[in-house]
Amino acid sequence: MWAERSSTFRYTLYGILFGFTFPVLSTLGDLVAQQLPLTLGSLLQVQKSTPLHWVIDTAPLVLGLLASFAGRRQDKLVDLNEIMKQQARERIQAIQQLEALKSTLEWLVADRTQKLEAAVEVSRASTSVLDPGQLLRRVVELVRASFDLYYVGLFLLDDARQFAVLRAGTGEAGRQMLAAGHQLEVGGASMIGQCMATAEARVALDTGAEAVRFDNPLLPHTRSEMALPLRSRGRVIGAMTVQDTKEAAFDETDITVMQTMADQVAVAIDNAQLFAQAQGALEEMEATHRRYLGQAWTEYTRHRPSGVYHYSKEHGHTEARSQDLEKEMLPEAQQAMTVRRPVARKCNNGDPMDHAKETSSSALVVPIMLRGQPIGALGFKEADGSRQWNADDVNLAESIAEQFALAADNLRLLHETQRHAARERLIGEISSRMRETLDVETVLRTAAQEVRQALRLPEVIIRLTPPSNNGSRDRTPDVT
């Protein structure tokens, strides 16, 4: 107890020692006053003769007790001070831990924010590209650069949905694997195959301890790997592998962020593929429409006389010429329809147009284009040859040719509609006349006469040959 309470023990000892000075001094004073020798007997005699010494002799006890109280109070102050110091140290330690935790959280927030921004950037970039091949190459490069990875590869399912075929990879390893046609079996002994079979991400924080993994000799420094399924519209269309040279490079947050990014990339890839298919179908439909349009105009011009429509300032009116088209048209007309852009003669002012040989006249010819198909040519000729065709002249001529093409196609459609209506009307009239009688021979004769007159034929023969019971055909009279 005294060892623990050092101040109490010290103060008590000092009080007792100080208290002994009072009886010693008073006793010595009486010895001197009574001229007694300093012996034990003299000391006892002085103590017995003066009762006051009995009170003075209690001074060590009283002062010792008072000093012990003071020492105990000092020990309490010391203990309280030590407790306050300990609390201060704990407070400082707690502040330091909070600062460290704050720094860690700030780093984690910054790291997660950077990864989220990288994921958003990858998603934004992937949605801006519609070409599937370019999209895959851009995605793997962006992911590798944004997340500072060792290697990124992107696989897509083949048509049979049995193998995951590498479509894009980063670095020299990716180039070599693409050249070799690298592919992995779905559900096989690889992380890509397993993640595509289960539609769930697989993570190997230590590739050496991973049981199901394809050990690629082209990527010897891989220590952590993550395989992410590419899911779009409820189905797996491929997978992405991301690899790092550090062990335990990925955590749960990385998996969540990258899987979200992979799903967005999958949607972008699916949309790009659908867009490519739609573009192919549209091109095929446009090619079919162009063929139909060419056939329709060929059929239309076959029933109409070909010619060149000519307007001259000298005559002041438009006339149709029936001479051969190739002889009457300007030499540049065929060239303009072939190259499908304006052709000018003697136009050397820097305009981006083809130049034919110079003659005594200045001419400008623009093709008449209808949905990408040339159906004619519109020519302008200056007799004196001094006209230089500028860009405004070409734009005006092209606008006129465009409006003329639309008007001509509308007239063609109107003509076809009239032809179809006339044919339907003729069929209706023939059918009506045929129904006027119930006699078969009269019906056949009426049909033959109406068809001959409608088609302007010299002769029409209708022959009926119904089958007989024995399989042979009985001849019936011909109706002419």
TIMIPA-845081 format. One record per residue (C-alpha): residue number from 1; residue in one letter; chain; x, y, z. Coordinates in steps of 0.02 Angstrom, whole numbers, plus 50000, padded with zeros to 5 digits. Layout:
BEGIN
(atom NUM, "A", "A", (X, Y, Z))
...
END
This chain:
BEGIN
(atom 1, "M", "A", (50000, 50000, 50000))
(atom 2, "W", "A", (50139, 50121, 50046))
(atom 3, "A", "A", (50234, 50076, 49891))
(atom 4, "E", "A", (50080, 50112, 49786))
(atom 5, "R", "A", (50046, 50273, 49881))
(atom 6, "S", "A", (50219, 50348, 49875))
(atom 7, "S", "A", (50163, 50524, 49915))
(atom 8, "T", "A", (50060, 50467, 50067))
(atom 9, "F", "A", (50207, 50368, 50137))
(atom 10, "R", "A", (50331, 50508, 50106))
(atom 11, "Y", "A", (50219, 50643, 50179))
(atom 12, "T", "A", (50180, 50535, 50334))
(atom 13, "L", "A", (50365, 50500, 50363))
(atom 14, "Y", "A", (50406, 50683, 50348))
(atom 15, "G", "A", (50265, 50728, 50470))
(atom 16, "I", "A", (50321, 50602, 50600))
(atom 17, "L", "A", (50502, 50657, 50589))
(atom 18, "F", "A", (50451, 50837, 50600))
(atom 19, "G", "A", (50336, 50796, 50748))
(atom 20, "F", "A", (50481, 50718, 50845))
(atom 21, "T", "A", (50571, 50884, 50848))
(atom 22, "F", "A", (50441, 50957, 50968))
(atom 23, "P", "A", (50462, 50830, 51114))
(atom 24, "V", "A", (50651, 50822, 51087))
(atom 25, "L", "A", (50673, 51010, 51094))
(atom 26, "S", "A", (50554, 51035, 51240))
(atom 27, "T", "A", (50640, 50896, 51340))
(atom 28, "L", "A", (50815, 50964, 51303))
(atom 29, "G", "A", (50754, 51138, 51352))
(atom 30, "D", "A", (50695, 51076, 51520))
(atom 31, "L", "A", (50859, 50983, 51548))
(atom 32, "V", "A", (50955, 51143, 51519))
(atom 33, "A", "A", (50836, 51246, 51626))
(atom 34, "Q", "A", (50850, 51124, 51772))
(atom 35, "Q", "A", (51038, 51098, 51743))
(atom 36, "L", "A", (51018, 50911, 51733))
(atom 37, "P", "A", (51139, 50796, 51643))
(atom 38, "L", "A", (51091, 50718, 51476))
(atom 39, "T", "A", (51052, 50544, 51536))
(atom 40, "L", "A", (50909, 50425, 51514))
(atom 41, "G", "A", (50859, 50447, 51694))
(atom 42, "S", "A", (50859, 50636, 51677))
(atom 43, "L", "A", (50750, 50624, 51522))
(atom 44, "L", "A", (50624, 50511, 51612))
(atom 45, "Q", "A", (50625, 50627, 51763))
(atom 46, "V", "A", (50586, 50780, 51654))
(atom 47, "Q", "A", (50447, 50685, 51564))
(atom 48, "K", "A", (50367, 50634, 51729))
(atom 49, "S", "A", (50385, 50803, 51812))
(atom 50, "T", "A", (50299, 50903, 51674))
(atom 51, "P", "A", (50129, 50840, 51612))
(atom 52, "L", "A", (50139, 50958, 51461))
(atom 53, "H", "A", (50269, 50844, 51386))
(atom 54, "W", "A", (50136, 50709, 51372))
(atom 55, "V", "A", (50041, 50821, 51251))
(atom 56, "I", "A", (50199, 50872, 51160))
(atom 57, "D", "A", (50249, 50689, 51140))
(atom 58, "T", "A", (50093, 50662, 51033))
(atom 59, "A", "A", (50156, 50786, 50902))
(atom 60, "P", "A", (50237, 50651, 50790))
(atom 61, "L", "A", (50074, 50556, 50785))
(atom 62, "V", "A", (49967, 50708, 50750))
(atom 63, "L", "A", (50085, 50781, 50620))
(atom 64, "G", "A", (50108, 50609, 50541))
(atom 65, "L", "A", (49919, 50590, 50522))
(atom 66, "L", "A", (49899, 50765, 50451))
(atom 67, "A", "A", (50042, 50736, 50331))
(atom 68, "S", "A", (49967, 50568, 50277))
(atom 69, "F", "A", (49805, 50656, 50235))
(atom 70, "A", "A", (49902, 50781, 50130))
(atom 71, "G", "A", (50000, 50638, 50047))
(atom 72, "R", "A", (49841, 50542, 50011))
(atom 73, "R", "A", (49767, 50697, 49928))
(atom 74, "Q", "A", (49926, 50718, 49827))
(atom 75, "D", "A", (49917, 50536, 49772))
(atom 76, "K", "A", (49737, 50562, 49716))
(atom 77, "L", "A", (49791, 50714, 49617))
(atom 78, "V", "A", (49932, 50613, 49539))
(atom 79, "D", "A", (49811, 50471, 49497))
(atom 80, "L", "A", (49687, 50593, 49424))
(atom 81, "N", "A", (49825, 50674, 49323))
(atom 82, "E", "A", (49881, 50503, 49261))
(atom 83, "I", "A", (49703, 50460, 49213))
(atom 84, "M", "A", (49687, 50623, 49119))
(atom 85, "K", "A", (49853, 50591, 49032))
(atom 86, "Q", "A", (49792, 50415, 48984))
(atom 87, "Q", "A", (49630, 50485, 48920))
(atom 88, "A", "A", (49726, 50616, 48822))
(atom 89, "R", "A", (49837, 50480, 48748))
(atom 90, "E", "A", (49684, 50376, 48705))
(atom 91, "R", "A", (49601, 50528, 48629))
(atom 92, "I", "A", (49755, 50564, 48523))
(atom 93, "Q", "A", (49762, 50382, 48472))
(atom 94, "A", "A", (49578, 50385, 48426))
(atom 95, "I", "A", (49605, 50543, 48325))
(atom 96, "Q", "A", (49751, 50462, 48236))
(atom 97, "Q", "A", (49645, 50308, 48200))
(atom 98, "L", "A", (49505, 50418, 48136))
(atom 99, "E", "A", (49627, 50512, 48025))
(atom 100, "A", "A", (49695, 50347, 47959))
(atom 101, "L", "A", (49519, 50282, 47933))
(atom 102, "K", "A", (49472, 50445, 47847))
(atom 103, "S", "A", (49622, 50433, 47733))
(atom 104, "T", "A", (49580, 50251, 47694))
(atom 105, "L", "A", (49399, 50294, 47659))
(atom 106, "E", "A", (49449, 50442, 47551))
(atom 107, "W", "A", (49566, 50328, 47453))
(atom 108, "L", "A", (49430, 50196, 47436))
(atom 109, "V", "A", (49303, 50327, 47381))
(atom 110, "A", "A", (49427, 50400, 47257))
(atom 111, "D", "A", (49470, 50227, 47192))
(atom 112, "R", "A", (49287, 50176, 47176))
(atom 113, "T", "A", (49245, 50343, 47096))
(atom 114, "Q", "A", (49386, 50322, 46972))
(atom 115, "K", "A", (49327, 50146, 46930))
(atom 116, "L", "A", (49147, 50203, 46913))
(atom 117, "E", "A", (49200, 50346, 46802))
(atom 118, "A", "A", (49302, 50223, 46699))
(atom 119, "A", "A", (49152, 50107, 46686))
(atom 120, "V", "A", (49041, 50253, 46633))
(atom 121, "E", "A", (49171, 50307, 46505))
(atom 122, "V", "A", (49181, 50131, 46434))
(atom 123, "S", "A", (48990, 50121, 46426))
(atom 124, "R", "A", (48977, 50292, 46345))
(atom 125, "A", "A", (49110, 50251, 46217))
(atom 126, "S", "A", (49033, 50082, 46178))
(atom 127, "T", "A", (48862, 50158, 46142))
(atom 128, "S", "A", (48936, 50282, 46018))
(atom 129, "V", "A", (49007, 50148, 45901))
(atom 130, "L", "A", (48891, 50048, 45788))
(atom 131, "D", "A", (49019, 49944, 45694))
(atom 132, "P", "A", (49034, 49777, 45790))
(atom 133, "G", "A", (49218, 49747, 45750))
(atom 134, "Q", "A", (49271, 49924, 45794))
(atom 135, "L", "A", (49164, 49918, 45951))
(atom 136, "L", "A", (49248, 49761, 46018))
(atom 137, "R", "A", (49424, 49828, 45987))
(atom 138, "R", "A", (49382, 49995, 46069))
(atom 139, "V", "A", (49303, 49913, 46222))
(atom 140, "V", "A", (49453, 49803, 46266))
(atom 141, "E", "A", (49577, 49946, 46245))
(atom 142, "L", "A", (49471, 50065, 46350))
(atom 143, "V", "A", (49447, 49936, 46490))
(atom 144, "R", "A", (49632, 49895, 46496))
(atom 145, "A", "A", (49685, 50078, 46500))
(atom 146, "S", "A", (49548, 50137, 46619))
(atom 147, "F", "A", (49576, 50001, 46750))
(atom 148, "D", "A", (49765, 49983, 46723))
(atom 149, "L", "A", (49755, 49797, 46685))
(atom 150, "Y", "A", (49879, 49673, 46614))
(atom 151, "Y", "A", (49765, 49599, 46482))
(atom 152, "V", "A", (49584, 49612, 46425))
(atom 153, "G", "A", (49500, 49492, 46303))
(atom 154, "L", "A", (49324, 49484, 46236))
(atom 155, "F", "A", (49240, 49323, 46180))
(atom 156, "L", "A", (49077, 49298, 46085))
(atom 157, "L", "A", (48974, 49140, 46063))
(atom 158, "D", "A", (48982, 49053, 45896))
(atom 159, "D", "A", (48825, 49014, 45797))
(atom 160, "A", "A", (48812, 48840, 45874))
(atom 161, "R", "A", (48831, 48914, 46050))
(atom 162, "Q", "A", (48963, 48782, 46090))
(atom 163, "F", "A", (49122, 48885, 46090))
(atom 164, "A", "A", (49173, 49057, 46150))
(atom 165, "V", "A", (49276, 49133, 46010))
(atom 166, "L", "A", (49401, 49272, 46047))
(atom 167, "R", "A", (49348, 49427, 45949))
(atom 168, "A", "A", (49461, 49561, 46026))
(atom 169, "G", "A", (49615, 49560, 46138))
(atom 170, "T", "A", (49745, 49685, 46196))
(atom 171, "G", "A", (49931, 49683, 46163))
(atom 172, "E", "A", (50038, 49561, 46067))
(atom 173, "A", "A", (49958, 49414, 46156))
(atom 174, "G", "A", (49787, 49466, 46095))
(atom 175, "R", "A", (49851, 49486, 45917))
(atom 176, "Q", "A", (49927, 49313, 45915))
(atom 177, "M", "A", (49773, 49230, 45989))
(atom 178, "L", "A", (49661, 49318, 45863))
(atom 179, "A", "A", (49773, 49259, 45722))
(atom 180, "A", "A", (49765, 49081, 45789))
(atom 181, "G", "A", (49575, 49084, 45806))
(atom 182, "H", "A", (49580, 49059, 45995))
(atom 183, "Q", "A", (49419, 48985, 46066))
(atom 184, "L", "A", (49362, 48900, 46228))
(atom 185, "E", "A", (49225, 48772, 46252))
(atom 186, "V", "A", (49070, 48832, 46343))
(atom 187, "G", "A", (49064, 48740, 46510))
(atom 188, "G", "A", (49241, 48673, 46485))
(atom 189, "A", "A", (49393, 48684, 46597))
(atom 190, "S", "A", (49415, 48872, 46586))
(atom 191, "M", "A", (49349, 49021, 46682))
(atom 192, "I", "A", (49274, 49093, 46522))
(atom 193, "G", "A", (49185, 48930, 46483))
(atom 194, "Q", "A", (49119, 48912, 46660))
(atom 195, "C", "A", (49058, 49092, 46676))
(atom 196, "M", "A", (48965, 49078, 46510))
(atom 197, "A", "A", (48887, 48913, 46561))
(atom 198, "T", "A", (48828, 48981, 46730))
(atom 199, "A", "A", (48801, 49164, 46677))
(atom 200, "E", "A", (48897, 49217, 46834))
(atom 201, "A", "A", (49065, 49300, 46860))
(atom 202, "R", "A", (49215, 49195, 46913))
(atom 203, "V", "A", (49363, 49268, 47007))
(atom 204, "A", "A", (49536, 49194, 47037))
(atom 205, "L", "A", (49634, 49300, 47162))
(atom 206, "D", "A", (49778, 49176, 47150))
(atom 207, "T", "A", (49785, 49095, 46979))
(atom 208, "G", "A", (49907, 48963, 47039))
(atom 209, "A", "A", (49777, 48894, 47160))
(atom 210, "E", "A", (49629, 48902, 47040))
(atom 211, "A", "A", (49569, 48728, 46994))
(atom 212, "V", "A", (49466, 48775, 46840))
(atom 213, "R", "A", (49569, 48891, 46731))
(atom 214, "F", "A", (49649, 48892, 46559))
(atom 215, "D", "A", (49835, 48923, 46584))
(atom 216, "N", "A", (49881, 49031, 46435))
(atom 217, "P", "A", (50067, 49025, 46391))
(atom 218, "L", "A", (50052, 49194, 46304))
(atom 219, "L", "A", (50005, 49276, 46471))
(atom 220, "P", "A", (50137, 49213, 46594))
(atom 221, "H", "A", (50126, 49359, 46716))
(atom 222, "T", "A", (49942, 49341, 46760))
(atom 223, "R", "A", (49913, 49325, 46948))
(atom 224, "S", "A", (49731, 49379, 46963))
(atom 225, "E", "A", (49594, 49348, 46837))
(atom 226, "M", "A", (49410, 49386, 46825))
(atom 227, "A", "A", (49289, 49316, 46695))
(atom 228, "L", "A", (49131, 49418, 46669))
(atom 229, "P", "A", (48981, 49355, 46570))
(atom 230, "L", "A", (48909, 49474, 46439))
(atom 231, "R", "A", (48722, 49468, 46469))
(atom 232, "S", "A", (48594, 49555, 46358))
(atom 233, "R", "A", (48406, 49532, 46353))
(atom 234, "G", "A", (48411, 49384, 46470))
(atom 235, "R", "A", (48541, 49284, 46375))
(atom 236, "V", "A", (48730, 49266, 46375))
(atom 237, "I", "A", (48810, 49324, 46213))
(atom 238, "G", "A", (48992, 49313, 46267))
(atom 239, "A", "A", (49117, 49346, 46407))
(atom 240, "M", "A", (49257, 49465, 46452))
(atom 241, "T", "A", (49419, 49416, 46539))
(atom 242, "V", "A", (49518, 49546, 46638))
(atom 243, "Q", "A", (49689, 49499, 46708))
(atom 244, "D", "A", (49814, 49582, 46824))
(atom 245, "T", "A", (49993, 49548, 46875))
(atom 246, "K", "A", (49955, 49572, 47062))
(atom 247, "E", "A", (49878, 49441, 47175))
(atom 248, "A", "A", (49708, 49480, 47252))
(atom 249, "A", "A", (49690, 49627, 47133))
(atom 250, "F", "A", (49499, 49619, 47134))
(atom 251, "D", "A", (49372, 49636, 47274))
(atom 252, "E", "A", (49182, 49628, 47286))
(atom 253, "T", "A", (49163, 49809, 47232))
(atom 254, "D", "A", (49272, 49780, 47079))
(atom 255, "I", "A", (49164, 49631, 47033))
(atom 256, "T", "A", (49005, 49733, 47049))
(atom 257, "V", "A", (49072, 49881, 46950))
(atom 258, "M", "A", (49147, 49777, 46811))
(atom 259, "Q", "A", (48996, 49663, 46797))
(atom 260, "T", "A", (48883, 49815, 46778))
(atom 261, "M", "A", (49002, 49882, 46646))
(atom 262, "A", "A", (49005, 49711, 46558))
(atom 263, "D", "A", (48814, 49708, 46551))
(atom 264, "Q", "A", (48812, 49880, 46472))
(atom 265, "V", "A", (48945, 49828, 46348))
(atom 266, "A", "A", (48842, 49672, 46308))
(atom 267, "V", "A", (48690, 49780, 46268))
(atom 268, "A", "A", (48798, 49892, 46158))
(atom 269, "I", "A", (48869, 49740, 46066))
(atom 270, "D", "A", (48696, 49667, 46044))
(atom 271, "N", "A", (48631, 49833, 45978))
(atom 272, "A", "A", (48779, 49849, 45859))
(atom 273, "Q", "A", (48748, 49674, 45792))
(atom 274, "L", "A", (48563, 49712, 45770))
(atom 275, "F", "A", (48606, 49876, 45685))
(atom 276, "A", "A", (48726, 49785, 45567))
(atom 277, "Q", "A", (48590, 49658, 45527))
(atom 278, "A", "A", (48464, 49797, 45498))
(atom 279, "Q", "A", (48589, 49888, 45388))
(atom 280, "G", "A", (48617, 49730, 45287))
(atom 281, "A", "A", (48431, 49702, 45268))
(atom 282, "L", "A", (48408, 49885, 45221))
(atom 283, "E", "A", (48547, 49877, 45091))
(atom 284, "E", "A", (48472, 49718, 45021))
(atom 285, "M", "A", (48301, 49799, 45015))
(atom 286, "E", "A", (48373, 49955, 44932))
(atom 287, "A", "A", (48463, 49847, 44804))
(atom 288, "T", "A", (48300, 49754, 44770))
(atom 289, "H", "A", (48209, 49920, 44755))
(atom 290, "R", "A", (48341, 49987, 44636))
(atom 291, "R", "A", (48323, 49832, 44528))
(atom 292, "Y", "A", (48135, 49850, 44531))
(atom 293, "L", "A", (48149, 50035, 44491))
(atom 294, "G", "A", (48265, 49999, 44344))
(atom 295, "Q", "A", (48148, 49865, 44279))
(atom 296, "A", "A", (47998, 49978, 44301))
(atom 297, "W", "A", (48080, 50120, 44205))
(atom 298, "T", "A", (48138, 50001, 44071))
(atom 299, "E", "A", (47960, 49938, 44053))
(atom 300, "Y", "A", (47893, 50115, 44058))
(atom 301, "T", "A", (48009, 50180, 43922))
(atom 302, "R", "A", (47976, 50024, 43817))
(atom 303, "H", "A", (47795, 50077, 43798))
(atom 304, "R", "A", (47838, 50258, 43762))
(atom 305, "P", "A", (47939, 50331, 43618))
(atom 306, "S", "A", (48116, 50378, 43666))
(atom 307, "G", "A", (48178, 50551, 43624))
(atom 308, "V", "A", (48266, 50707, 43677))
(atom 309, "Y", "A", (48166, 50854, 43743))
(atom 310, "H", "A", (48247, 51013, 43682))
(atom 311, "Y", "A", (48220, 51197, 43723))
(atom 312, "S", "A", (48308, 51330, 43622))
(atom 313, "K", "A", (48313, 51518, 43648))
(atom 314, "E", "A", (48304, 51538, 43462))
(atom 315, "H", "A", (48136, 51447, 43445))
(atom 316, "G", "A", (48069, 51494, 43618))
(atom 317, "H", "A", (47976, 51332, 43649))
(atom 318, "T", "A", (48006, 51151, 43697))
(atom 319, "E", "A", (47999, 51014, 43568))
(atom 320, "A", "A", (48017, 50825, 43573))
(atom 321, "R", "A", (48134, 50746, 43449))
(atom 322, "S", "A", (48115, 50565, 43399))
(atom 323, "Q", "A", (48290, 50542, 43332))
(atom 324, "D", "A", (48405, 50414, 43409))
(atom 325, "L", "A", (48441, 50461, 43589))
(atom 326, "E", "A", (48629, 50432, 43585))
(atom 327, "K", "A", (48650, 50541, 43429))
(atom 328, "E", "A", (48550, 50688, 43498))
(atom 329, "M", "A", (48612, 50690, 43677))
(atom 330, "L", "A", (48764, 50788, 43723))
(atom 331, "P", "A", (48921, 50681, 43729))
(atom 332, "E", "A", (48935, 50718, 43915))
(atom 333, "A", "A", (48762, 50645, 43952))
(atom 334, "Q", "A", (48819, 50465, 43950))
(atom 335, "Q", "A", (48970, 50510, 44056))
(atom 336, "A", "A", (48863, 50603, 44183))
(atom 337, "M", "A", (48745, 50454, 44199))
(atom 338, "T", "A", (48893, 50335, 44217))
(atom 339, "V", "A", (48989, 50433, 44351))
(atom 340, "R", "A", (48824, 50495, 44428))
(atom 341, "R", "A", (48882, 50673, 44451))
(atom 342, "P", "A", (48885, 50835, 44350))
(atom 343, "V", "A", (49000, 50849, 44199))
(atom 344, "A", "A", (49050, 51014, 44122))
(atom 345, "R", "A", (49144, 51068, 43969))
(atom 346, "K", "A", (49267, 51211, 43973))
(atom 347, "C", "A", (49248, 51238, 44160))
(atom 348, "N", "A", (49421, 51263, 44236))
(atom 349, "N", "A", (49389, 51379, 44382))
(atom 350, "G", "A", (49431, 51251, 44516))
(atom 351, "D", "A", (49259, 51172, 44525))
(atom 352, "P", "A", (49267, 50988, 44577))
(atom 353, "M", "A", (49191, 50923, 44414))
(atom 354, "D", "A", (49253, 50813, 44274))
(atom 355, "H", "A", (49313, 50898, 44117))
(atom 356, "A", "A", (49275, 50842, 43942))
(atom 357, "K", "A", (49369, 50902, 43790))
(atom 358, "E", "A", (49344, 51084, 43743))
(atom 359, "T", "A", (49234, 51124, 43594))
(atom 360, "S", "A", (49157, 51280, 43523))
(atom 361, "S", "A", (49011, 51269, 43646))
(atom 362, "S", "A", (49004, 51271, 43836))
(atom 363, "A", "A", (48895, 51137, 43914))
(atom 364, "L", "A", (48840, 51073, 44084))
(atom 365, "V", "A", (48758, 50903, 44107))
(atom 366, "V", "A", (48687, 50836, 44270))
(atom 367, "P", "A", (48616, 50661, 44291))
(atom 368, "I", "A", (48433, 50642, 44337))
(atom 369, "M", "A", (48444, 50528, 44490))
(atom 370, "L", "A", (48297, 50437, 44567))
(atom 371, "R", "A", (48338, 50351, 44732))
(atom 372, "G", "A", (48517, 50326, 44679))
(atom 373, "Q", "A", (48476, 50266, 44504))
(atom 374, "P", "A", (48508, 50372, 44348))
(atom 375, "I", "A", (48353, 50383, 44238))
(atom 376, "G", "A", (48408, 50521, 44122))
(atom 377, "A", "A", (48513, 50677, 44101))
(atom 378, "L", "A", (48481, 50863, 44101))
(atom 379, "G", "A", (48597, 50965, 43989))
(atom 380, "F", "A", (48630, 51150, 43968))
(atom 381, "K", "A", (48729, 51215, 43820))
(atom 382, "E", "A", (48797, 51388, 43781))
(atom 383, "A", "A", (48821, 51412, 43595))
(atom 384, "D", "A", (48960, 51543, 43599))
(atom 385, "G", "A", (49066, 51443, 43721))
(atom 386, "S", "A", (49101, 51589, 43839))
(atom 387, "R", "A", (48998, 51526, 43986))
(atom 388, "Q", "A", (49097, 51466, 44137))
(atom 389, "W", "A", (48989, 51356, 44248))
(atom 390, "N", "A", (49010, 51397, 44432))
(atom 391, "A", "A", (48953, 51307, 44589))
(atom 392, "D", "A", (48788, 51403, 44595))
(atom 393, "D", "A", (48746, 51347, 44419))
(atom 394, "V", "A", (48784, 51166, 44463))
(atom 395, "N", "A", (48679, 51173, 44623))
(atom 396, "L", "A", (48533, 51249, 44528))
(atom 397, "A", "A", (48544, 51118, 44391))
(atom 398, "E", "A", (48551, 50977, 44520))
(atom 399, "S", "A", (48398, 51047, 44610))
(atom 400, "I", "A", (48302, 51054, 44446))
(atom 401, "A", "A", (48356, 50877, 44403))
(atom 402, "E", "A", (48301, 50815, 44575))
(atom 403, "Q", "A", (48128, 50893, 44558))
(atom 404, "F", "A", (48114, 50828, 44380))
(atom 405, "A", "A", (48156, 50651, 44439))
(atom 406, "L", "A", (48017, 50655, 44568))
(atom 407, "A", "A", (47892, 50726, 44444))
(atom 408, "A", "A", (47941, 50597, 44311))
(atom 409, "D", "A", (47923, 50453, 44434))
(atom 410, "N", "A", (47752, 50517, 44486))
(atom 411, "L", "A", (47700, 50520, 44303))
(atom 412, "R", "A", (47766, 50342, 44282))
(atom 413, "L", "A", (47666, 50283, 44432))
(atom 414, "L", "A", (47513, 50372, 44364))
(atom 415, "H", "A", (47537, 50288, 44195))
(atom 416, "E", "A", (47556, 50117, 44276))
(atom 417, "T", "A", (47401, 50147, 44380))
(atom 418, "Q", "A", (47304, 50196, 44225))
(atom 419, "R", "A", (47367, 50041, 44133))
(atom 420, "H", "A", (47316, 49928, 44277))
(atom 421, "A", "A", (47147, 50014, 44288))
(atom 422, "A", "A", (47119, 49994, 44101))
(atom 423, "R", "A", (47167, 49810, 44110))
(atom 424, "E", "A", (47051, 49780, 44257))
(atom 425, "R", "A", (46912, 49873, 44166))
(atom 426, "L", "A", (46941, 49768, 44010))
(atom 427, "I", "A", (46939, 49608, 44111))
(atom 428, "G", "A", (46778, 49665, 44192))
(atom 429, "E", "A", (46697, 49703, 44026))
(atom 430, "I", "A", (46746, 49535, 43951))
(atom 431, "S", "A", (46685, 49444, 44106))
(atom 432, "S", "A", (46521, 49539, 44101))
(atom 433, "R", "A", (46489, 49495, 43920))
(atom 434, "M", "A", (46534, 49314, 43951))
(atom 435, "R", "A", (46405, 49305, 44090))
(atom 436, "E", "A", (46265, 49367, 43977))
(atom 437, "T", "A", (46228, 49189, 43915))
(atom 438, "L", "A", (46229, 49016, 43988))
(atom 439, "D", "A", (46276, 48929, 43827))
(atom 440, "V", "A", (46457, 48866, 43837))
(atom 441, "E", "A", (46491, 48886, 43652))
(atom 442, "T", "A", (46424, 49064, 43653))
(atom 443, "V", "A", (46529, 49105, 43806))
(atom 444, "L", "A", (46686, 49038, 43722))
(atom 445, "R", "A", (46651, 49130, 43560))
(atom 446, "T", "A", (46619, 49293, 43653))
(atom 447, "A", "A", (46780, 49272, 43753))
(atom 448, "A", "A", (46882, 49239, 43595))
(atom 449, "Q", "A", (46809, 49390, 43504))
(atom 450, "E", "A", (46833, 49509, 43651))
(atom 451, "V", "A", (47012, 49454, 43683))
(atom 452, "R", "A", (47055, 49468, 43496))
(atom 453, "Q", "A", (46984, 49644, 43488))
(atom 454, "A", "A", (47062, 49701, 43652))
(atom 455, "L", "A", (47235, 49637, 43610))
(atom 456, "R", "A", (47219, 49675, 43424))
(atom 457, "L", "A", (47264, 49499, 43373))
(atom 458, "P", "A", (47228, 49420, 43205))
(atom 459, "E", "A", (47163, 49259, 43281))
(atom 460, "V", "A", (47122, 49185, 43453))
(atom 461, "I", "A", (47092, 48999, 43481))
(atom 462, "I", "A", (47012, 48928, 43639))
(atom 463, "R", "A", (47023, 48739, 43654))
(atom 464, "L", "A", (46944, 48633, 43791))
(atom 465, "T", "A", (47012, 48457, 43817))
(atom 466, "P", "A", (46930, 48377, 43970))
(atom 467, "P", "A", (47001, 48209, 44027))
(atom 468, "S", "A", (46904, 48049, 43986))
(atom 469, "N", "A", (46867, 47904, 44103))
(atom 470, "N", "A", (47006, 47796, 44031))
(atom 471, "G", "A", (47137, 47931, 44055))
(atom 472, "S", "A", (47141, 47992, 43874))
(atom 473, "R", "A", (47079, 48163, 43820))
(atom 474, "D", "A", (46928, 48184, 43707))
(atom 475, "R", "A", (46947, 48314, 43575))
(atom 476, "T", "A", (46820, 48453, 43572))
(atom 477, "P", "A", (46792, 48577, 43433))
(atom 478, "D", "A", (46904, 48730, 43432))
(atom 479, "V", "A", (46820, 48899, 43451))
(atom 480, "T", "A", (46893, 49039, 43348))
END
